[in-house]
């Protein structure tokens, strides 16, 4: 009888172990953490000038005295400093603040720039760069000089002319086959 009890107990223990192993097998779980990093779009607006007398471009200086009929070197480019190819667009806003006490109708057409139409197309108030701008690349200049008309009257003496440049970028990947099909542009300021 003791032998039968021992055999039954042994069988019960074996069945318990098999049942536990089967339960453990069917309830096995594991966790995996996947990190997905989004690529970044990052650009740098570059405003350079050729110094008087020539040489390599230097950073553009804001305040300077100009006279009617004068050309001012101002090279406007955008550099892709991110890790993703980008579509680029730029807005240009001209303004003239007349000197204190001067009253008159400001004519912004007296200030012009030599737009590079080989690489840039104007549409909807922006200048769009035709080509994809890959990481590390810089656009062809939007323009290289600003011209003050020779027929600017004395009304503009001591006035302040401003050209505000705003550059924007959006991704190329899965975002249209041309800059004009691209979406996701930052909202206008």
ABEGO torsion letter per residue (X at the ends): XAAAAAAAAAAAAAAAAAAAAAAAAAABBBBBBBBBBBBBBBBBBBBBBBBBGEEBBBBBBABBBBBBGBBBBBBBBBBBABABBBBBBBBBBBBBBBBBGBBEBBBAAABBBBBBAAABBBBGGBBBBABBBBBGBBBBBABABBBBBAABBAAABGBBBBBBBBBBBBBABGBEABAAABBGBBBBX
